[in-house]
Each structure stands twice: as structure tokens, then as C-alpha cells.
Amino acid sequence: MSSITIQPAVSVSGEIVVPGDKSISHRSIMLGAIANGVTTVRGFLRGEDNMSTMHAFRAMGVEIVDDGETIHITGRGLHGLREPGDVLDCGNSGTTIRLITGLLSGQSFFSVVTGDQYLRKRPMKRVVEPLSRMGARIAGRSGGTLAPLAISGGSLKGIDYQSPVSSAQIKSSLMLAGLYADGETTVSEPSLSRDHSERMFQLFGASLVRHDKGVTVRGGVELTAQEVTVPGDISSAAFFIVAALITPNSELLIKNVGVNPSRTGVIDILQAMGGNIQLLELRDVSGEPVADILVRSSHLKGITISGSVVPRAIDEFPAICVAAARAEGVTIIRDAKELRVKETDRITAIADNLRKLGITVTESEDGMDITGSEQLLGGIVDSSGDHRIAMSMSVAALVASSTITVTDISCVATSFPSFFPLLEKVAQKSR
């Protein structure tokens, strides 16, 4: 089990570029694989999660060439994938397994998907149930609610599905199945989750209509290959935004970050806490809004975080909680029960680790109350094999009274392989 010991910093400063957006990278492979023609992808995130998606589609006969700069995907068309000769291993990637289950549900062949020890614990009923209603035959552990999943696809019919939770993975899984379904597939959510799939479906020429609470996809429409440029991942940028906000005397410029409104909940939350965050040079890249983000150290205050902003920041809550640990007063988080079914139970994992650093945290079923402090203690914290917990605790170490050791950090490679070198670059240490 690998670990790292991080020293406190006197400031966070400089100019950085974070890796490409993980969500967009996944979708570029999936849609490029079933489009007609050659799709090129620049800025692709070569983390383990995205490589799991790439390997899965290669196993289904898709030619994918990586020259180190650009990914070239020779699409096989909507019905050109071939039956894989082995089980498709999705690694640690919840996005890969849930989205590919939707796509495989539309294929006229048999397939099996699985993942690592953590992924095999994550709930799959949320996609299996609606996909089964569309006509897919899916079997798996615990009554089809846990991977491995065995999928016999084909002959799908469009449905009108009211998702009980706001989840881009559920929505995207059904949208991919909807490409193969007879008629229209409509997915509605309590509040809109991130819309990378909608934007990329439109870029590739799918028949798609957005509405107030979701999206409708018409089946049987062929896709056309595109040139895709992937912006920096705001989920990765979030760790450095928080690092600069909570560390005194800091000023950090993060270049070329995706600022899709369905993903900028983290910025809205941190600005509401008093964070000095500016979006510069706003522009559009491959259908996605992009900006440079300038962050300066700030005096943060506790707020209540709930409602529709939560799905727009769901992956960034580990970093937000570190900001709350340094904020004046109490930060109250509610409507975030989805955090309990991520790579680990993030509510409990965050609470346990912050308590080890001397922070008062009270858990609730769907969130927590964090009482901020001017000083975090040093010590040893455990990532629980969750990349976002590992990175958020590493950021907390920058403002601790002594060193913090973060255990089990190998998981960081799933989404942000260059995180620790980049943190070392911007964290200025006392001489």
C-alpha cells in the first residue's frame, strides 16, 4: 500500500494546466467507436479509468491509435461492434461500467462486464432496472444489482424514465441504449445532472431534444465522426482551487478548464463561501465552455449547501469539505446522499479523516455539518482507496500544523496521474 507524506506550505502560486476532463474523455471514445468515420481526440485524459474504456472498445473490434498527442478512433458505425472474446474489465471506473452497460444493452451479442474490488461493490440496480424495462436481459450478482453483469442485448424499446436521483451516469447509460431503441427514450431527473452526454450527442449528430428536467433521444440515427478537443477537468482543478483559497498569500492561474454550467457548482459554492475566484478568457471548444481560472487566498465562511447545486458539484465535495474545514463557522451539507455510493462512502470517509485532523464533523444521512478551524492537526489519514479522498486530504496537508501522511494513494492514478508532481510544483514550502 503506497503512501505519501506532505509538508505544510507557505503559499500556493504559479500557473498550471490540469489534465483533460475525465467525463468528456470517456464519452469521446464511446461515441467515436459507434460513429461513422475517424474521430480525433486531443487533450484526452490518460488516467486508468479512461484507459479502461479504451481497452473495452478495442476488445469489441474498434481500432484506436494513440500517437501520444492525439487519439484516432476508427468508428464501426452504430451496429459495427463485435462480441468480445472475454470479460470486459472496467477497472475502478463507475462511468465505464454504467455507460457501457447501456450501450451493450443495444447490441445483438452477449457480453460480461466487471471491475475491481471497489467497483464490484457499487450499486448497478440504478441502470439495470430501467435497461431491463427497455428489453435488455441483464443478470448479475445479488439479483443483478452488483457486477459482474452478463448482458444479452438487442430489441430495445424506448421508455419514459423518471430517475429517482440526479445522475449523469444513469442518464447517459439510458441515452446510449436509446440510440439502439425503437422509438424515443426520455430520461427525466429531479434536477439536471451534468450534460456532457447531451453536448457530445449533438456534436456527433444524434437526434436529441432537451427539456426542463432531462432529455429525449430517438433511436436508429447514425452518428458522424468528429474532431474533439477535451478541456481541463474542473474536478481536477477543484483541488488546486481549494488549495489556493485556504493557503495564505496564494495566487494561482489554472489554464484551459472546462466550465460547463452543469459542472461549475463547485465554483458557485466556493464563491458563496467568500472565495476569490475569477473566470478569464471565456471561450467555446468542441461544444464545451472553457476558461482560465484565477484563484487568490480568501477568508472563507461556512454556508448551507443543498438543493440543485449539489448534483452540479457531486464529485467535488471532498475538496469542498476541506475548504469548509478552514472556513469560519459551520458548513451544513444536505441532499448529498449520492456521496455514499461513490468509490467509497465519501460522507463517512471525509468525516473520519477530518476528525483525525482535529475538525468537528457531524454526519447526517444525506450530508454533514463541518465546524471550521484556523488550524488543522497533522497525522495519518486513509484514502479508503478513493482517489478524491486521497487528493483532498493531500490539499488539507498544506495548511496543517505538521505533516500529514495519506495512505493508499495508488488510486489517484485512476483520474489524475500527475496530481502529486503538480501539487509539489505549486506548493511553496518554507526554507
Number of C-alpha atoms within 10 A of each C-alpha: 7 9 16 16 13 22 22 22 20 17 23 28 22 13 13 17 17 23 25 26 23 26 22 26 27 23 21 28 27 22 27 29 30 24 26 20 17 20 23 22 21 17 18 27 26 20 19 20 24 27 20 23 26 24 15 24 23 18 18 19 17 22 16 21 13 12 8 9 10 15 20 19 29 21 26 20 18 20 14 16 21 18 15 17 11 12 16 23 19 27 23 25 24 21 22 27 28 24 25 22 28 29 24 26 32 27 24 16 15 18 23 21 23 21 23 14 11 17 22 20 16 18 17 23 18 16 21 28 14 20 29 16 14 25 19 25 17 22 19 19 13 9 9 18 21 19 24 22 24 20 24 19 25 20 14 23 20 25 21 13 18 16 18 10 18 23 20 21 22 24 30 26 26 31 29 25 29 30 28 30 25 16 15 20 25 22 22 21 20 16 19 22 25 24 22 19 22 20 16 20 21 15 18 21 15 22 17 19 13 14 11 9 14 22 20 22 27 20 23 17 13 17 24 20 23 22 16 24 20 26 30 27 25 30 27 24 22 25 25 29 32 27 34 30 27 29 26 17 14 21 21 23 22 23 20 26 26 28 24 19 14 15 25 19 21 24 26 17 18 24 15 16 21 18 24 20 21 14 16 15 10 14 14 13 14 15 15 19 16 24 22 20 24 18 24 23 24 22 15 23 20 23 20 14 17 15 14 15 20 25 25 26 24 22 21 24 25 24 28 22 26 25 28 30 31 26 24 17 16 20 23 21 24 16 18 22 19 19 19 17 13 19 20 21 15 25 26 19 18 27 21 18 20 22 17 16 22 17 23 17 22 16 16 16 12 15 23 21 20 28 19 25 16 12 14 23 19 22 18 17 24 20 26 20 19 23 20 29 27 25 25 26 28 29 28 28 27 28 25 22 15 15 17 26 19 24 19 19 23 17 21 22 15 22 25 25 17 13 19 15 9 14 20 14 14 21 23 18 13 9 4
